[in-house]
Amino acid sequence: MGQVVITDYHSPDSISLLLDNGEAIIGDLPPEGQMLPDDQHAIRNWDLLRKMGARDIYPSHAMPFHLEENE
């Protein structure tokens, strides 16, 4: 099972799919290493996904990666 999460970084209707096993398809949300350090909008989206249990990330325009617990 899983859930749709609003990750409105790219546009107000952007979403991510977060599965119960921690896999997340994030669409156009930029990977943390590709965003500016003061980009509060992207940081809020990443904080939400992390809080909800996202661990294995599948972006639309980058290679998949794993979120570490201490990030």
PDB file of N, CA, C and O in Angstrom:
ATOM      1  N   MET A   1       0.839  -1.172   0.000  1.00  0.00           N
ATOM      2  CA  MET A   1       0.000   0.000   0.000  1.00  0.00           C
ATOM      3  C   MET A   1       0.892   1.245   0.000  1.00  0.00           C
ATOM      4  O   MET A   1       2.115   1.153   0.103  1.00  0.00           O
ATOM      5  N   GLY A   2       0.265   2.378  -0.114  1.00  0.00           N
ATOM      6  CA  GLY A   2       0.996   3.625  -0.123  1.00  0.00           C
ATOM      7  C   GLY A   2       0.058   4.803  -0.068  1.00  0.00           C
ATOM      8  O   GLY A   2      -1.146   4.659   0.143  1.00  0.00           O
ATOM      9  N   GLN A   3       0.632   5.967  -0.263  1.00  0.00           N
ATOM     10  CA  GLN A   3      -0.185   7.174  -0.230  1.00  0.00           C
ATOM     11  C   GLN A   3       0.410   8.235  -1.145  1.00  0.00           C
ATOM     12  O   GLN A   3       1.604   8.229  -1.447  1.00  0.00           O
ATOM     13  N   VAL A   4      -0.437   9.126  -1.567  1.00  0.00           N
ATOM     14  CA  VAL A   4      -0.029  10.264  -2.370  1.00  0.00           C
ATOM     15  C   VAL A   4       0.261  11.414  -1.410  1.00  0.00           C
ATOM     16  O   VAL A   4      -0.532  11.715  -0.517  1.00  0.00           O
ATOM     17  N   VAL A   5       1.413  12.048  -1.613  1.00  0.00           N
ATOM     18  CA  VAL A   5       1.843  13.148  -0.748  1.00  0.00           C
ATOM     19  C   VAL A   5       1.988  14.392  -1.610  1.00  0.00           C
ATOM     20  O   VAL A   5       2.615  14.343  -2.668  1.00  0.00           O
ATOM     21  N   ILE A   6       1.425  15.491  -1.177  1.00  0.00           N
ATOM     22  CA  ILE A   6       1.583  16.747  -1.908  1.00  0.00           C
ATOM     23  C   ILE A   6       2.998  17.263  -1.674  1.00  0.00           C
ATOM     24  O   ILE A   6       3.363  17.612  -0.552  1.00  0.00           O
ATOM     25  N   THR A   7       3.783  17.306  -2.733  1.00  0.00           N
ATOM     26  CA  THR A   7       5.137  17.880  -2.717  1.00  0.00           C
ATOM     27  C   THR A   7       5.145  18.956  -3.793  1.00  0.00           C
ATOM     28  O   THR A   7       5.602  18.745  -4.916  1.00  0.00           O
ATOM     29  N   ASP A   8       4.631  20.093  -3.415  1.00  0.00           N
ATOM     30  CA  ASP A   8       4.294  21.170  -4.351  1.00  0.00           C
ATOM     31  C   ASP A   8       5.465  22.068  -4.729  1.00  0.00           C
ATOM     32  O   ASP A   8       5.281  23.264  -4.954  1.00  0.00           O
ATOM     33  N   TYR A   9       6.661  21.505  -4.800  1.00  0.00           N
ATOM     34  CA  TYR A   9       7.832  22.308  -5.158  1.00  0.00           C
ATOM     35  C   TYR A   9       7.769  22.777  -6.612  1.00  0.00           C
ATOM     36  O   TYR A   9       7.935  23.966  -6.887  1.00  0.00           O
ATOM     37  N   HIS A  10       7.533  21.866  -7.529  1.00  0.00           N
ATOM     38  CA  HIS A  10       7.569  22.179  -8.957  1.00  0.00           C
ATOM     39  C   HIS A  10       6.342  22.978  -9.390  1.00  0.00           C
ATOM     40  O   HIS A  10       6.452  23.924 -10.171  1.00  0.00           O
ATOM     41  N   SER A  11       5.183  22.596  -8.882  1.00  0.00           N
ATOM     42  CA  SER A  11       3.936  23.309  -9.165  1.00  0.00           C
ATOM     43  C   SER A  11       2.949  22.973  -8.039  1.00  0.00           C
ATOM     44  O   SER A  11       3.156  22.004  -7.310  1.00  0.00           O
ATOM     45  N   PRO A  12       1.890  23.759  -7.894  1.00  0.00           N
ATOM     46  CA  PRO A  12       0.950  23.530  -6.792  1.00  0.00           C
ATOM     47  C   PRO A  12       0.289  22.147  -6.810  1.00  0.00           C
ATOM     48  O   PRO A  12      -0.177  21.671  -5.775  1.00  0.00           O
ATOM     49  N   ASP A  13       0.247  21.508  -7.966  1.00  0.00           N
ATOM     50  CA  ASP A  13      -0.412  20.202  -8.040  1.00  0.00           C
ATOM     51  C   ASP A  13       0.587  19.045  -8.124  1.00  0.00           C
ATOM     52  O   ASP A  13       0.202  17.932  -8.482  1.00  0.00           O
ATOM     53  N   SER A  14       1.860  19.285  -7.803  1.00  0.00           N
ATOM     54  CA  SER A  14       2.860  18.216  -7.833  1.00  0.00           C
ATOM     55  C   SER A  14       2.681  17.282  -6.642  1.00  0.00           C
ATOM     56  O   SER A  14       2.360  17.713  -5.534  1.00  0.00           O
ATOM     57  N   ILE A  15       2.896  16.003  -6.895  1.00  0.00           N
ATOM     58  CA  ILE A  15       2.733  14.986  -5.859  1.00  0.00           C
ATOM     59  C   ILE A  15       3.909  14.020  -5.891  1.00  0.00           C
ATOM     60  O   ILE A  15       4.667  13.962  -6.859  1.00  0.00           O
ATOM     61  N   SER A  16       4.037  13.266  -4.810  1.00  0.00           N
ATOM     62  CA  SER A  16       4.956  12.137  -4.743  1.00  0.00           C
ATOM     63  C   SER A  16       4.138  10.933  -4.311  1.00  0.00           C
ATOM     64  O   SER A  16       3.122  11.071  -3.631  1.00  0.00           O
ATOM     65  N   LEU A  17       4.586   9.760  -4.708  1.00  0.00           N
ATOM     66  CA  LEU A  17       3.955   8.519  -4.275  1.00  0.00           C
ATOM     67  C   LEU A  17       4.884   7.881  -3.261  1.00  0.00           C
ATOM     68  O   LEU A  17       6.029   7.558  -3.577  1.00  0.00           O
ATOM     69  N   LEU A  18       4.390   7.699  -2.036  1.00  0.00           N
ATOM     70  CA  LEU A  18       5.173   7.097  -0.965  1.00  0.00           C
ATOM     71  C   LEU A  18       4.561   5.757  -0.608  1.00  0.00           C
ATOM     72  O   LEU A  18       3.418   5.685  -0.156  1.00  0.00           O
ATOM     73  N   LEU A  19       5.331   4.694  -0.814  1.00  0.00           N
ATOM     74  CA  LEU A  19       4.863   3.349  -0.497  1.00  0.00           C
ATOM     75  C   LEU A  19       5.188   3.008   0.956  1.00  0.00           C
ATOM     76  O   LEU A  19       6.097   3.589   1.549  1.00  0.00           O
ATOM     77  N   ASP A  20       4.447   2.070   1.519  1.00  0.00           N
ATOM     78  CA  ASP A  20       4.632   1.690   2.917  1.00  0.00           C
ATOM     79  C   ASP A  20       6.031   1.150   3.207  1.00  0.00           C
ATOM     80  O   ASP A  20       6.477   1.197   4.354  1.00  0.00           O
ATOM     81  N   ASN A  21       6.727   0.644   2.206  1.00  0.00           N
ATOM     82  CA  ASN A  21       8.072   0.107   2.406  1.00  0.00           C
ATOM     83  C   ASN A  21       9.155   1.194   2.355  1.00  0.00           C
ATOM     84  O   ASN A  21      10.342   0.876   2.430  1.00  0.00           O
ATOM     85  N   GLY A  22       8.765   2.470   2.230  1.00  0.00           N
ATOM     86  CA  GLY A  22       9.720   3.579   2.229  1.00  0.00           C
ATOM     87  C   GLY A  22      10.166   4.032   0.857  1.00  0.00           C
ATOM     88  O   GLY A  22      10.907   5.009   0.747  1.00  0.00           O
ATOM     89  N   GLU A  23       9.736   3.348  -0.198  1.00  0.00           N
ATOM     90  CA  GLU A  23      10.070   3.783  -1.550  1.00  0.00           C
ATOM     91  C   GLU A  23       9.195   4.970  -1.918  1.00  0.00           C
ATOM     92  O   GLU A  23       7.992   4.974  -1.657  1.00  0.00           O
ATOM     93  N   ALA A  24       9.811   5.980  -2.527  1.00  0.00           N
ATOM     94  CA  ALA A  24       9.077   7.183  -2.906  1.00  0.00           C
ATOM     95  C   ALA A  24       9.438   7.595  -4.325  1.00  0.00           C
ATOM     96  O   ALA A  24      10.614   7.730  -4.663  1.00  0.00           O
ATOM     97  N   ILE A  25       8.438   7.789  -5.135  1.00  0.00           N
ATOM     98  CA  ILE A  25       8.604   8.352  -6.473  1.00  0.00           C
ATOM     99  C   ILE A  25       8.302   9.835  -6.313  1.00  0.00           C
ATOM    100  O   ILE A  25       7.167  10.219  -6.035  1.00  0.00           O
ATOM    101  N   ILE A  26       9.334  10.673  -6.492  1.00  0.00           N
ATOM    102  CA  ILE A  26       9.208  12.081  -6.129  1.00  0.00           C
ATOM    103  C   ILE A  26       8.954  13.011  -7.308  1.00  0.00           C
ATOM    104  O   ILE A  26       8.833  14.221  -7.113  1.00  0.00           O
ATOM    105  N   GLY A  27       8.872  12.494  -8.496  1.00  0.00           N
ATOM    106  CA  GLY A  27       8.594  13.355  -9.645  1.00  0.00           C
ATOM    107  C   GLY A  27       9.644  14.420  -9.836  1.00  0.00           C
ATOM    108  O   GLY A  27      10.826  14.104  -9.969  1.00  0.00           O
ATOM    109  N   ASP A  28       9.240  15.680  -9.853  1.00  0.00           N
ATOM    110  CA  ASP A  28      10.147  16.789 -10.148  1.00  0.00           C
ATOM    111  C   ASP A  28      10.722  17.467  -8.912  1.00  0.00           C
ATOM    112  O   ASP A  28      11.353  18.516  -9.036  1.00  0.00           O
ATOM    113  N   LEU A  29      10.524  16.904  -7.728  1.00  0.00           N
ATOM    114  CA  LEU A  29      11.168  17.455  -6.535  1.00  0.00           C
ATOM    115  C   LEU A  29      12.675  17.241  -6.677  1.00  0.00           C
ATOM    116  O   LEU A  29      13.108  16.109  -6.889  1.00  0.00           O
ATOM    117  N   PRO A  30      13.491  18.303  -6.567  1.00  0.00           N
ATOM    118  CA  PRO A  30      14.932  18.113  -6.781  1.00  0.00           C
ATOM    119  C   PRO A  30      15.552  17.321  -5.633  1.00  0.00           C
ATOM    120  O   PRO A  30      15.198  17.524  -4.472  1.00  0.00           O
ATOM    121  N   PRO A  31      16.482  16.415  -5.959  1.00  0.00           N
ATOM    122  CA  PRO A  31      17.226  15.749  -4.888  1.00  0.00           C
ATOM    123  C   PRO A  31      17.908  16.800  -4.008  1.00  0.00           C
ATOM    124  O   PRO A  31      18.286  17.870  -4.485  1.00  0.00           O
ATOM    125  N   GLU A  32      18.058  16.488  -2.736  1.00  0.00           N
ATOM    126  CA  GLU A  32      18.598  17.476  -1.791  1.00  0.00           C
ATOM    127  C   GLU A  32      19.956  18.021  -2.230  1.00  0.00           C
ATOM    128  O   GLU A  32      20.231  19.201  -2.014  1.00  0.00           O
ATOM    129  N   GLY A  33      20.792  17.218  -2.824  1.00  0.00           N
ATOM    130  CA  GLY A  33      22.101  17.670  -3.268  1.00  0.00           C
ATOM    131  C   GLY A  33      22.049  18.607  -4.465  1.00  0.00           C
ATOM    132  O   GLY A  33      23.065  19.200  -4.826  1.00  0.00           O
ATOM    133  N   GLN A  34      20.885  18.750  -5.085  1.00  0.00           N
ATOM    134  CA  GLN A  34      20.745  19.611  -6.262  1.00  0.00           C
ATOM    135  C   GLN A  34      19.948  20.880  -5.974  1.00  0.00           C
ATOM    136  O   GLN A  34      19.689  21.664  -6.886  1.00  0.00           O
ATOM    137  N   MET A  35      19.557  21.090  -4.721  1.00  0.00           N
ATOM    138  CA  MET A  35      18.787  22.297  -4.402  1.00  0.00           C
ATOM    139  C   MET A  35      19.670  23.279  -3.640  1.00  0.00           C
ATOM    140  O   MET A  35      20.682  22.896  -3.053  1.00  0.00           O
ATOM    141  N   LEU A  36      19.281  24.531  -3.657  1.00  0.00           N
ATOM    142  CA  LEU A  36      20.030  25.551  -2.933  1.00  0.00           C
ATOM    143  C   LEU A  36      19.825  25.348  -1.430  1.00  0.00           C
ATOM    144  O   LEU A  36      18.734  24.955  -1.016  1.00  0.00           O
ATOM    145  N   PRO A  37      20.839  25.604  -0.605  1.00  0.00           N
ATOM    146  CA  PRO A  37      20.736  25.337   0.827  1.00  0.00           C
ATOM    147  C   PRO A  37      19.664  26.157   1.548  1.00  0.00           C
ATOM    148  O   PRO A  37      19.198  25.758   2.614  1.00  0.00           O
ATOM    149  N   ASP A  38      19.271  27.292   0.981  1.00  0.00           N
ATOM    150  CA  ASP A  38      18.257  28.130   1.624  1.00  0.00           C
ATOM    151  C   ASP A  38      16.881  28.009   0.956  1.00  0.00           C
ATOM    152  O   ASP A  38      16.015  28.856   1.176  1.00  0.00           O
ATOM    153  N   ASP A  39      16.677  26.988   0.163  1.00  0.00           N
ATOM    154  CA  ASP A  39      15.405  26.788  -0.537  1.00  0.00           C
ATOM    155  C   ASP A  39      14.382  26.181   0.426  1.00  0.00           C
ATOM    156  O   ASP A  39      14.201  24.964   0.464  1.00  0.00           O
ATOM    157  N   GLN A  40      13.728  27.024   1.190  1.00  0.00           N
ATOM    158  CA  GLN A  40      12.809  26.578   2.239  1.00  0.00           C
ATOM    159  C   GLN A  40      11.643  25.752   1.707  1.00  0.00           C
ATOM    160  O   GLN A  40      11.168  24.843   2.388  1.00  0.00           O
ATOM    161  N   HIS A  41      11.188  26.052   0.528  1.00  0.00           N
ATOM    162  CA  HIS A  41      10.073  25.304  -0.065  1.00  0.00           C
ATOM    163  C   HIS A  41      10.475  23.839  -0.290  1.00  0.00           C
ATOM    164  O   HIS A  41       9.740  22.929   0.092  1.00  0.00           O
ATOM    165  N   ALA A  42      11.624  23.616  -0.899  1.00  0.00           N
ATOM    166  CA  ALA A  42      12.102  22.248  -1.121  1.00  0.00           C
ATOM    167  C   ALA A  42      12.428  21.566   0.204  1.00  0.00           C
ATOM    168  O   ALA A  42      12.139  20.382   0.376  1.00  0.00           O
ATOM    169  N   ILE A  43      13.021  22.293   1.133  1.00  0.00           N
ATOM    170  CA  ILE A  43      13.357  21.729   2.441  1.00  0.00           C
ATOM    171  C   ILE A  43      12.093  21.242   3.150  1.00  0.00           C
ATOM    172  O   ILE A  43      12.099  20.166   3.750  1.00  0.00           O
ATOM    173  N   ARG A  44      11.020  22.013   3.090  1.00  0.00           N
ATOM    174  CA  ARG A  44       9.745  21.587   3.715  1.00  0.00           C
ATOM    175  C   ARG A  44       9.234  20.300   3.079  1.00  0.00           C
ATOM    176  O   ARG A  44       8.760  19.405   3.778  1.00  0.00           O
ATOM    177  N   ASN A  45       9.330  20.206   1.750  1.00  0.00           N
ATOM    178  CA  ASN A  45       8.882  18.986   1.066  1.00  0.00           C
ATOM    179  C   ASN A  45       9.705  17.784   1.515  1.00  0.00           C
ATOM    180  O   ASN A  45       9.147  16.721   1.788  1.00  0.00           O
ATOM    181  N   TRP A  46      11.029  17.940   1.594  1.00  0.00           N
ATOM    182  CA  TRP A  46      11.899  16.842   2.015  1.00  0.00           C
ATOM    183  C   TRP A  46      11.663  16.476   3.473  1.00  0.00           C
ATOM    184  O   TRP A  46      11.662  15.294   3.818  1.00  0.00           O
ATOM    185  N   ASP A  47      11.465  17.461   4.327  1.00  0.00           N
ATOM    186  CA  ASP A  47      11.181  17.181   5.737  1.00  0.00           C
ATOM    187  C   ASP A  47       9.897  16.360   5.871  1.00  0.00           C
ATOM    188  O   ASP A  47       9.834  15.431   6.675  1.00  0.00           O
ATOM    189  N   LEU A  48       8.885  16.701   5.090  1.00  0.00           N
ATOM    190  CA  LEU A  48       7.624  15.968   5.121  1.00  0.00           C
ATOM    191  C   LEU A  48       7.824  14.522   4.687  1.00  0.00           C
ATOM    192  O   LEU A  48       7.358  13.605   5.363  1.00  0.00           O
ATOM    193  N   LEU A  49       8.507  14.309   3.573  1.00  0.00           N
ATOM    194  CA  LEU A  49       8.735  12.945   3.093  1.00  0.00           C
ATOM    195  C   LEU A  49       9.534  12.127   4.105  1.00  0.00           C
ATOM    196  O   LEU A  49       9.219  10.963   4.350  1.00  0.00           O
ATOM    197  N   ARG A  50      10.556  12.728   4.688  1.00  0.00           N
ATOM    198  CA  ARG A  50      11.368  12.039   5.691  1.00  0.00           C
ATOM    199  C   ARG A  50      10.499  11.660   6.902  1.00  0.00           C
ATOM    200  O   ARG A  50      10.558  10.530   7.388  1.00  0.00           O
ATOM    201  N   LYS A  51       9.702  12.610   7.375  1.00  0.00           N
ATOM    202  CA  LYS A  51       8.831  12.380   8.531  1.00  0.00           C
ATOM    203  C   LYS A  51       7.840  11.247   8.257  1.00  0.00           C
ATOM    204  O   LYS A  51       7.466  10.505   9.165  1.00  0.00           O
ATOM    205  N   MET A  52       7.425  11.124   7.008  1.00  0.00           N
ATOM    206  CA  MET A  52       6.448  10.097   6.634  1.00  0.00           C
ATOM    207  C   MET A  52       7.109   8.749   6.341  1.00  0.00           C
ATOM    208  O   MET A  52       6.409   7.772   6.073  1.00  0.00           O
ATOM    209  N   GLY A  53       8.447   8.675   6.387  1.00  0.00           N
ATOM    210  CA  GLY A  53       9.130   7.398   6.250  1.00  0.00           C
ATOM    211  C   GLY A  53       9.796   7.119   4.916  1.00  0.00           C
ATOM    212  O   GLY A  53      10.183   5.980   4.656  1.00  0.00           O
ATOM    213  N   ALA A  54       9.943   8.125   4.061  1.00  0.00           N
ATOM    214  CA  ALA A  54      10.603   7.915   2.766  1.00  0.00           C
ATOM    215  C   ALA A  54      12.065   7.551   2.986  1.00  0.00           C
ATOM    216  O   ALA A  54      12.751   8.190   3.783  1.00  0.00           O
ATOM    217  N   ARG A  55      12.546   6.523   2.279  1.00  0.00           N
ATOM    218  CA  ARG A  55      13.941   6.095   2.397  1.00  0.00           C
ATOM    219  C   ARG A  55      14.593   5.839   1.038  1.00  0.00           C
ATOM    220  O   ARG A  55      15.710   6.301   0.803  1.00  0.00           O
ATOM    221  N   ASP A  56      13.937   5.130   0.155  1.00  0.00           N
ATOM    222  CA  ASP A  56      14.488   4.833  -1.176  1.00  0.00           C
ATOM    223  C   ASP A  56      13.772   5.719  -2.183  1.00  0.00           C
ATOM    224  O   ASP A  56      12.568   5.585  -2.399  1.00  0.00           O
ATOM    225  N   ILE A  57      14.523   6.620  -2.794  1.00  0.00           N
ATOM    226  CA  ILE A  57      13.953   7.714  -3.571  1.00  0.00           C
ATOM    227  C   ILE A  57      14.176   7.484  -5.066  1.00  0.00           C
ATOM    228  O   ILE A  57      15.271   7.128  -5.502  1.00  0.00           O
ATOM    229  N   TYR A  58      13.117   7.694  -5.830  1.00  0.00           N
ATOM    230  CA  TYR A  58      13.142   7.544  -7.286  1.00  0.00           C
ATOM    231  C   TYR A  58      12.692   8.858  -7.930  1.00  0.00           C
ATOM    232  O   TYR A  58      11.494   9.086  -8.096  1.00  0.00           O
ATOM    233  N   PRO A  59      13.655   9.733  -8.296  1.00  0.00           N
ATOM    234  CA  PRO A  59      13.317  10.996  -8.955  1.00  0.00           C
ATOM    235  C   PRO A  59      13.036  10.790 -10.446  1.00  0.00           C
ATOM    236  O   PRO A  59      13.400   9.764 -11.021  1.00  0.00           O
ATOM    237  N   SER A  60      12.391  11.767 -11.054  1.00  0.00           N
ATOM    238  CA  SER A  60      12.116  11.706 -12.495  1.00  0.00           C
ATOM    239  C   SER A  60      13.360  11.975 -13.332  1.00  0.00           C
ATOM    240  O   SER A  60      13.504  11.419 -14.421  1.00  0.00           O
ATOM    241  N   HIS A  61      14.260  12.822 -12.835  1.00  0.00           N
ATOM    242  CA  HIS A  61      15.374  13.284 -13.660  1.00  0.00           C
ATOM    243  C   HIS A  61      16.732  13.067 -13.004  1.00  0.00           C
ATOM    244  O   HIS A  61      17.658  13.845 -13.234  1.00  0.00           O
ATOM    245  N   ALA A  62      16.864  12.035 -12.199  1.00  0.00           N
ATOM    246  CA  ALA A  62      18.138  11.712 -11.552  1.00  0.00           C
ATOM    247  C   ALA A  62      18.133  10.230 -11.207  1.00  0.00           C
ATOM    248  O   ALA A  62      17.105   9.560 -11.305  1.00  0.00           O
ATOM    249  N   MET A  63      19.286   9.732 -10.806  1.00  0.00           N
ATOM    250  CA  MET A  63      19.398   8.332 -10.413  1.00  0.00           C
ATOM    251  C   MET A  63      18.732   8.106  -9.051  1.00  0.00           C
ATOM    252  O   MET A  63      18.728   9.007  -8.213  1.00  0.00           O
ATOM    253  N   PRO A  64      18.176   6.930  -8.825  1.00  0.00           N
ATOM    254  CA  PRO A  64      17.610   6.614  -7.508  1.00  0.00           C
ATOM    255  C   PRO A  64      18.677   6.716  -6.422  1.00  0.00           C
ATOM    256  O   PRO A  64      19.866   6.526  -6.682  1.00  0.00           O
ATOM    257  N   PHE A  65      18.236   7.017  -5.201  1.00  0.00           N
ATOM    258  CA  PHE A  65      19.170   7.109  -4.077  1.00  0.00           C
ATOM    259  C   PHE A  65      18.460   6.765  -2.780  1.00  0.00           C
ATOM    260  O   PHE A  65      17.231   6.704  -2.726  1.00  0.00           O
ATOM    261  N   HIS A  66      19.253   6.540  -1.733  1.00  0.00           N
ATOM    262  CA  HIS A  66      18.745   6.170  -0.422  1.00  0.00           C
ATOM    263  C   HIS A  66      18.950   7.328   0.544  1.00  0.00           C
ATOM    264  O   HIS A  66      20.029   7.919   0.584  1.00  0.00           O
ATOM    265  N   LEU A  67      17.928   7.655   1.318  1.00  0.00           N
ATOM    266  CA  LEU A  67      18.061   8.677   2.362  1.00  0.00           C
ATOM    267  C   LEU A  67      18.623   8.014   3.607  1.00  0.00           C
ATOM    268  O   LEU A  67      18.113   6.984   4.047  1.00  0.00           O
ATOM    269  N   GLU A  68      19.652   8.588   4.168  1.00  0.00           N
ATOM    270  CA  GLU A  68      20.205   8.088   5.414  1.00  0.00           C
ATOM    271  C   GLU A  68      19.389   8.647   6.572  1.00  0.00           C
ATOM    272  O   GLU A  68      18.775   9.708   6.456  1.00  0.00           O
ATOM    273  N   GLU A  69      19.388   7.932   7.679  1.00  0.00           N
ATOM    274  CA  GLU A  69      18.618   8.350   8.861  1.00  0.00           C
ATOM    275  C   GLU A  69      19.052   9.704   9.395  1.00  0.00           C
ATOM    276  O   GLU A  69      18.218  10.479   9.863  1.00  0.00           O
ATOM    277  N   ASN A  70      20.341  10.001   9.334  1.00  0.00           N
ATOM    278  CA  ASN A  70      20.863  11.223   9.938  1.00  0.00           C
ATOM    279  C   ASN A  70      20.870  12.427   9.011  1.00  0.00           C
ATOM    280  O   ASN A  70      21.397  13.475   9.385  1.00  0.00           O
ATOM    281  N   GLU A  71      20.311  12.318   7.831  1.00  0.00           N
ATOM    282  CA  GLU A  71      20.292  13.464   6.903  1.00  0.00           C
ATOM    283  C   GLU A  71      19.259  14.458   7.341  1.00  0.00           C
ATOM    284  O   GLU A  71      19.084  15.492   6.696  1.00  0.00           O
TER     285      GLU A  71
END
